[in-house]
């Protein structure tokens, strides 16, 4: 993690989640709209070389998506999947180890965490934090 990384307490992360949950739904929705328009958000181009029928080189939904992602980044939220609404929030365990509190859209709360290097596959229940 770069120096200056924001670390969230579990309580702060849960409070933040209540504030951003609707934005997570919007991220997933915008990604689906862009997929339906055959727009590749990772390459910033239309699939198969097709182009827009309008005046811009990118769909307007991309700008909305980027604005939310920039805001998340400025708040220290790490977006791991725009398709699934998967985020990580840096946290320091009592042992001093840096880990990620992990949330996936559809879960009722922040119920999991994982070591930084483990990723989603290494998720553990919050009771083991």
C-alpha positions, 0 to 999 in steps of 0.5 A, spaced: 500 500 500 502 506 498 503 511 504 498 515 505 493 510 504 486 511 508 485 505 513 478 504 515 475 501 522 470 496 521 465 501 524 467 506 519 467 502 513 460 499 515 458 507 516 461 508 509 457 502 506 451 505 507 452 511 504 455 508 498 451 502 497 446 506 492 453 508 488 455 501 487 448 499 484 449 504 479 456 502 477 453 495 476 448 498 472 452 503 468 457 497 466 451 493 464 448 499 459 455 500 457 456 492 455 449 492 452 452 498 447 458 494 446 463 498 449 469 496 452 471 500 459 478 497 459 480 499 452 476 505 452 473 503 445 467 499 442 468 492 441 469 489 434 471 496 431 464 499 431 463 506 433 458 511 436 452 514 432 452 520 436 458 526 436 462 523 442 467 517 442 464 514 448 457 513 451 455 518 456 454 512 461 462 512 461 463 519 464 458 517 469 461 511 471 468 514 471 465 520 476 463 515 481 470 511 480 474 517 481 470 519 488 471 512 490 478 512 489 479 519 493 475 516 499 480 510 499 475 505 496 478 500 492 473 497 486 475 490 485 469 489 480 465 493 476 461 487 474 459 485 481 460 491 485 466 488 489 470 493 493 475 492 498 477 497 504 484 497 507 484 496 514 489 494 520 488 488 524 490 488 531 496 485 530 498 490 525 497 487 519 494 490 513 488 487 510 482 488 506 475 489 509 471 486 503 464 487 500 460 484 494 454 488 492 448 483 495 451 482 501 447 485 507 454 488 511 461 487 511 462 480 513 468 478 510 476 480 510 482 478 506 490 478 507 492 484 501 495 478 497 490 473 498 484 477 494 477 475 494 479 467 494 482 468 501 476 471 504 475 470 511 469 471 516 469 478 519 469 474 526 476 472 524 478 479 524 
